[in-house]
Amino acid sequence: MRRILVCAAAAALVLTGCSDPLAGNRQQQGIVLGSADFAESEVLMHIYAEALRSTGTEVETTPRIGAREFYVQAVRDGEITVMPDYTGNLLEQLDPESAATETGQVRRELDRALPPELQLLQHAPAEDTDVLTVTGDTAADGVRSMQDLGPRCREFVLGAPAEWKQRWQERIAELYDCRFAEIRSVEAGTLTVDALTGGDIQVANLFSTSAQIRANGLVPLDDPKNMFPAQNVVPLVHRDALDPQQTAVLDRVSASLDTADLTRLNERLEQDKANPVDVAREYVRELGI
């Protein structure tokens, strides 16, 4: 696996002190599941693990691996067997030139872009994608979609991560004729929500499964022109590493998992501070697996 390992070298150029969080998996036999470095990915990893255990499979979990470029290579190399991912972001990683945004189009282009060592199982209806949100008062004033937002953007300040302007400013102007009075860099999460509910900004970029949306009575705006690409949850798998029974049980999870489920799982993690292993077990039991 390609990693950037920075080590101190003696004059004789003997490297010491390097550590590799996946080194133990190189000789690992069986199913190894990983997650990216955030809570939603971790609970999805544990859901997949619990589902696979129901088939009698012995699994090992390796949470919080890190950035996509690292874990995709780990799956290619077989160090990780199964990894929860998101279709739009994975497509951007594998084919940065793709302009696909709609669910089916993203999946078709993603299947074409996959290296031979990788395969995707059935993707879930569940999505965790960017979403512009407003307060209930703004929605009641007639702004319930990005189409509604367009003509009124000049009245509003958008709060979003620093990279939003470079990535989306021209696109939202092109699709929705939206030009905000200001685009203000705001850290994602609670600070963004506080700025929105406090009136410092009038529109906020959040993630669609954030527990903060419902907890604060916020309204996600519909995106009828699919500016934000589809981000369906999908198991990324080292090719031919799973048998038909293992594949079938993960497909069963995906068929059942929708965005409301994913939001509820996040609420358990963010608001109840529940253990992701317990949350995963509860969910798999609910599915009857």
Buried (B, 14 or more C-beta within 10 A) or exposed (E): BEEEEEEEEEEEEEEEEEEEBBEEBEEBEEBBBBBBEEBBBBBBBBBBBBBBBBBEBEBBBBBBBBEBEBBBBBBBBBBBBBBBBBBBBBBBBBBEEBEBBEBEBBBEBBEEBBEEBBBBBBBBBBBBBBBBBBBEEBBEEEBBBBBBBBEBBEEBBBBBBEEBBEEBBEBBBEBBEBEBEEBBEBEBEEEBBBBBBEEBBBBBBBBBBBBBBEEBEBBBBBBEBBBBBBBBBBBBBBBEBBEEEBBBBBBBBBEBBBBEBBBBBBBBBBEEEBEBBEBBBBBBEEBEB
